[in-house]
Amino acid sequence: MARIAVIGAGMGAMATAARLAVAGHQVAVYERGATYGGAVGRYEREGFAFDTGPGLLHLPAVYRDLFVKTGKRSLEDCVDLVQVDPAVRHVLPHHGIDVALPGASHGGVAAALDTAFGQGAGERWNALLGRARDAWDATRRPLLEEPLRDGARQALREDPYPALRRSGLLRRRPPTLGEVADRELGGALGELLTGVVRTYGIDPATAPGSATVLPYMEQTFGSWYVRGGMRALATAVYERCLERKVAFAFGAEVREVLVRDGRAAGLLLADGSEVAADHMVCAVDPRQLSVGPPLRPADAAPARGPEAPGRITLLLALRGARPAAAVHRTLVHAPAAQVTVVRPDDPATRPDAEHEAVTVSAVYGPGTSEPGELLNLAEKAVQGLRERLLWQEVRTPADVEAATGAPGGAVPPPSLAGAGGRLLRPANTTDVPGLYLAGGWAHPGGGLPHAGMTGALVAGLIVEGADFRGSQ
């Protein structure tokens, strides 16, 4: 039985801890904050409750597998997981388009797009997602389910998206996602694609065509909500860790990973105390830590990977009942920004049926740096928003940094193939024996499913060693 210290108590950290504990190891988690869950937080005031992180779960199979592998009770036994339908509503006010798309129904999506964008739009959209499926199939294992080794990193530098021939996109270089949207979809339909990708904090102008796997993933595997709020998912994972005898220390800031005789040997806490361990798992941004020698992944790629943007979020308490026809998630597409509006049909989020809790969020930047700008766009999705507003709580990237410790309040996006490997995260192994990377700052990147997958990868590497070939 090895002693394992995990730095951070986010979703990737807890997924790693639970898997290592069930393998028979003694696991302790050290978290600088007062609670678990990382970015999957919750804010409550005057009977209203809001998720302060992700509003939906994609690829629920990642967490189903975690619960199957770590205990007797399944994910659905621990949380009330429901598929959202319609999956998403798109509002393009500058085009006069407002369309709701059904969940996990290619035919239903095509019909809705034909109605909103004109005949043939659905066929073009589904054909593009068919090519995205090819990219998904080509990269799913190395990009999501296997450790990132030198050979895979080299292969993932190439864009697997099969852009249309004779489209003018393959003459000099692989096309960007923006070029794919323009040439293969065109007009407002192309803006729908680029807008979805922007919500992940990825710039379509520089992203590879493989970014099409993100809307493919949403449409194919559906969008899922946990009743009571997404924070309930974090609570379920935390409770599973406790069942497996994982120890948690909150308010325990880690200052340094101690390295002795060329190997990670323990942690130095901010209070000056030392923690001895046989293996360490860093599940926070490595920039937050000092490590004996400079921390580098085993393949010498940059320790932090690509830059990640911050987000601004408005938590809105509204008077008046939530309309029965309201859609859980709406994307408002504007030339300068994309705004996500979340309106859960969940009594746990509001004081009574005559009120509604709404969350508005966007990647922080031009067009979304001021709360008033977000409200202006959110009004396109919520009729009479300003007249109904009782109060609002604003969370800036600085607030996120204060709550989670992420420098600049950054929220890492999922890793993507292509772009010369620029959008890949560091490998889970490092050049310091005994030190591993997990969570959204490591392979395969950010987001609930991807961060959750780091648990399977890191646990496999520690339990099985260098022979570990990936999650099954």
N, C-alpha and C positions, 0 to 999 in steps of 0.2 A: 504494500500500500504506500503510495507516494503522497507527500504533502504538496498541495497545489494551491498557489495564491493567485486569485483573479483580481485584476485592477479594474474597477468600475462595476456597476450593477445595472447596465443597460440590457436590452433584449439579447444581444449577442453574447454578452458576458454570462447571463443567467442560463442561456441555452447551453453554453459550454460547461458551466458548473454542474448542471443537472446531469449531463451525459457523463462527465468524469466521475461524479459521485456514484452513479449507478454502476460504473465499472469498478468500484471498490476503492476509490481514492479518497483521501481526506482533503476536502475542498473548503477554502475560506475566501470570501469575497470582501474586498475593501473598497468602499464607496465614499467619496469626498462629501457628497450631499447627504440629505436627511432621509432619502427614500430610494426605492428601486425604480427601474423602468427607463431611466435615461430620458430620451425625448418623448416617450409615451407617458405624458403626464396628464394631470387633471386639475381644473380650476373650478372652485365652487363658491357661489355667493348668492345669498338671498333666495335659495331654492333652485337656482340655475346651476347647471354643471356643464363643463365643456372639456373636450379633449384638446390638449395643447400640442399634440403631435399628430401622427397619422390618423385620418378619419376613417380609413378603410384598410382591409387586408386583402392583398392579392397573393396568389399561390398559397392557399391555406394548407396545402399538403405538407409544407415545411413544418408547420406546427403540429399537424396531425402526427407526423412521423416522430417529432420530439416527444409527444405525450405517449405514443405507443412504445417507444424505446426506453422510457424512463419510469413507467409505472403501469398500474392496472387500469386506471381511469383514462378514457379517451379525452381528446380535446372537447368534443361535444358534450361529454359528461361534466366538464368543468366550466364551460362558458356556453351561453346561448348564442350560437353563431348562425347568422341568417344571411342569405344571398340577397343583395340589393337589386331590385328590378322596378323601374328602369335603372340600368347601371350608371348612366351619366346623361346629363342634359347639356347641350352645347348652345350657347348664345353668342352670336356674332352680330352685335348691334349695328356695325357699320355696313353690314350686308343685309340687315333685316331678317336674319335667319335665327330660328329658335326650334331646336329639335331634341327630342329625348330618344336615347337608344336603348333597346332592351338588353338584358344581360345574357351573355353566352349564347346568342342566337345569330349566326351569320346571316340567315335569311331575313330575320326581323330587322337587323341592322341595315341590310341592303335596301329593304323596302322603305325604311324611315329616311335613309339618305336620298333615295330617288325622289321622295316627296319634297324634301327640303332643298336639295341642290340641283334637281333636274334628273331626268331619265338617264340612266347609265352611271350615275355617281356611285350607287351601291356596288355595281359590278367592278368599277375601277378600284374602289376601296377594298373590297374583298380580294381582288387580284393582288393588290399590293400586300395585304396581310398574308396571302398565300406565299409570296416571296419572303416575307418576314418569317413565316414558319420555316422555310428552308434555312434561313440564318439561325433561327432558334435551334433547329435540329442539329445544325453543324457545330454549335457552340455550347449547347446546354450542359454537356458533361464537363468540358474543360473550363467553362466560364462560371459554372454554378455548383457543380457537384464533386469536383476533383481539386486537390491541392494545386497551386499554381507553381509549376516547375519551369525550368529554363526552356525546354522544348515547347511546352504549351504557350508560354509567354511570347515566344517568337512567332508561333502560328497565329496567335490572337492579335498580332500587329496588323494582320491583313483583314480587310472588311469582307465578311462572308455574305453581305447582302447582294443578291443577283439582280442588279439593275437591268432594266429593259434594254435589249439590244436595239441599235439604230435610234436610240434616244438622244445621242450626242453626249452621253454622260461618261462614256468609257474611253474616250480618245486619249486623254492625258493622265488622268488620275481617277480613283474611285470618287463617286459623287458624294457631296455632303447630304445630310438629311434634308436641308432646305432645298437643294437642287432636286432631290428625289420627289419631294412634295410638289414642287413647281412643274416638273416634267411629267410625272406619272399620275398626278391628281389634278393639279392646276387650280388657280383661282381660290375661291373661298374654301373648297374642299381641302386644298393643300394647306390652308391656314389652320384647319381643324387638326391635321396631323402635327404640324409644327407646334401648335398650342399645347397638345397633349404632352409632347416631349419637353416643352419648356416647364411644365409643372414639376418635372423631376429636377429642375435646376440645371438643365443641359441646353446649350445654345445650338439651335438647329443650323446656324450658319457655319459652325465648325464641327458639329457632330457627324459621325459616319452614318451611312445608310442603315447600318445595323441597329441604330436607335429605334427602327420600326418594330423591334421585338418588344418594346415597352407597351404600345397600344395592342400589339398581338397578344401579349400576356394578359392584359386586362380583359380583352374581349373573349379570349378562349377559356380562361380559368375563372372568370367572373370576379365580381367585387363583393366583399363580405364585410359585415358589420357585427360587432359584439354588443348585444343589448346590455344597457348599463354603461356603455361607453367603451372605447378601445382600451382604456386604462384597465378594464377587467381582464383583458388578455395578459397584460403585464402582471397583474395580481395572481392569475392562475399559474403563470410560469414561476413566479416567486414562491408560491405555495408548493409547487412541485419540487422546487429546490429544497425547501424546508423539510418536506417529506423524505427526501433523500439525504438528510442530515448535512446539508450545506450550511456553513456558518456565515453570517453577515455581520460586518462591522460598518456602521454608518458614521458619518462625521470623521472618517479615517482617510485623510488625504495622503496619497503616496507621493513622495518627493523623488525617490530614486530607486532604480533596480540595482541591487548590489551584485557585483560580478567579482568572483574570487576564483583564482586558478583557471581563468579563461571561461568560466561557466556562471550563468545566473544562479545566485545562491540565496536570494531573499529580497526583502523590500525594506526601505527606510521610510518611515512615516513622518509626517510633518511635526509630530510631537517629539521626534528624536528616537522613538523606539524602533527596534528592528524586528522583522518577521523572517524566520528561516523557512525556506521552501525548497523542494526538489525541482519544481517546474513553476514558471511564472507565465500568466496569460495577461497581456496588455489589451484591454478591450475599450480603451479610450484613445483619443488622438495622440500618437506618440510624441508630438510636440510638447505635450504637457509634462513629460517625464525627462529626467536625466538618467542615462544608462551608462555604467562604467565607461566603456568605449562608445563612440557615437553609434546610435542605433541604425542599422541598415538591414533590410531584408536579405535573405540568403543569396538572392540573385543580384544584389547591389543596385536595385532600382531605388528611386527616392522613397524615403521612409513614409512620407505622408501621402504619396500619390498626387493626383490632380487637385487643384484648388476646388473647394466646395463653397457654394453660396449660402448666405443666411436667408432667413425668411421673416416677414412681418405678418402678424396675425391679429385680427380683431375678434374679440369675444363679445357678441351682441345679445343683450337681453331685450326681447321684444314683447310688447303687449299685443294681445290678440292671438287667436288660435292658429296653429299651423294648418294651412289649407290641405284638404285630403289629397289633392292632386300634386302637392309639392314633391319634388324629386330630391333624394338624399344628397346627391352631389351634382353641382352645376359648375361648368367651366365657362367663364365669361372671357371671350377672346377679343382683345383690343390690339391696335397696331403696336402699342408700346409695351403691353404686358398681358399676362394671363392671370386671372383671379379664380380661385377655387372657393365656392360657397357650399358649406355643408349644413344640411337641415335634417337631423335625425328624427325619425318618427319613433321617439323613445320617451315615455313618461319620466324616466329617470333623469332626463336632462332639463326638466322645467318644473316650476312649483305646482302648476296645475294645467288643465287643458286650455285655459284662456291665456296662456303665454307660450313663447317659443324661444329656444336657444339656437342661435345661428353662429357659425364660425366662418370667418372670411380670411383667407391667407393667400400670400403670393411670394414669389422669390423677390428678395429685397433688391431694389434698383430703380432706374428711371421709370417713372410712371406708377411706382408702388411704394415710394419711400415715405409718403405722407398718408396718415389714416383717412383724411378726406378724399384722397384719390381712390383709395380702396372702396370707400363707401359709395362713391359715384359709380364705380363699376358694379359693385354688389347690388345696387338698386336696379340694374338690368335683369337681375335674377329674382329679387324679392320685391314684389310690388308694395309700394307705400312704406319702404324700409325706414326712411327718416322719421315719418310720422309715427311709426310704431316703436321707435327706439326709446327704451327706458334708460339704459346706460350702456357704456362700452368699456372694455378693458383692452388696452393695447399692449402687445408683446413684441418687442423689437429684437433684432439679433443680439443686442447687448443684454437684454433680459434672458435670452436663451443661454448665453454664455454664463451669466451669473447662476442660472439654475442647473446647468449640466456640465459646465467647465469647458465646453467646446470652444476653442479660440474663434472669436468673431461670431459666435453663434452659428457656425457653419453646420450644414446638414448634408452629408455626403450622398451623392446619387449612386445608383447601381453601376457596377463596372460594365463596360461595353467593349466588344471587339472592334478592331479597326483603328484608324487615326494613328497608326504607328505605335499602338500600345499606350497612347497618352491617357486614355480613360480607364486604364486598369489600376487597381489598388495593389499595395504591396502584398507579397506572399505571406502566408500564415506562419512560416518559419523565418527566423532571422539568423544573422551570422553569430549571434550569441547563443551557444548551446543552452537549452533549457528555457529559452524565452520565446514565446509565441505571440502572434497578433490575432485578435478576434474583433468582432463588431463591425460597424459600418466603415471604419477607417482601414480595414484590411480586406483582402480578397474574400468574397466576390463583391464587396461594396455595400452601399447603404440601402435603406428601405427595410421594412419588417421581414420579408422573406429572405432577402440576401443576408442581412445581419444574422438572422436565425440559422442560416446555413453554415456560418462560421463555427457554430457550436459543433456540428457534425464533423467539420473538417479538422478543427483543432483537437477535438477529443480523439478522432481517429489517428492523428499524427502522434499524439502522446501515448495512446494505448498500444497502437500497432507499430509505431516507429516509421522509419523511412520506407517501409514496404507498403504503407497505406496507399491505396489507389483511388479512394473516393467513396462517397456515400452511396449506399445501395437502396 
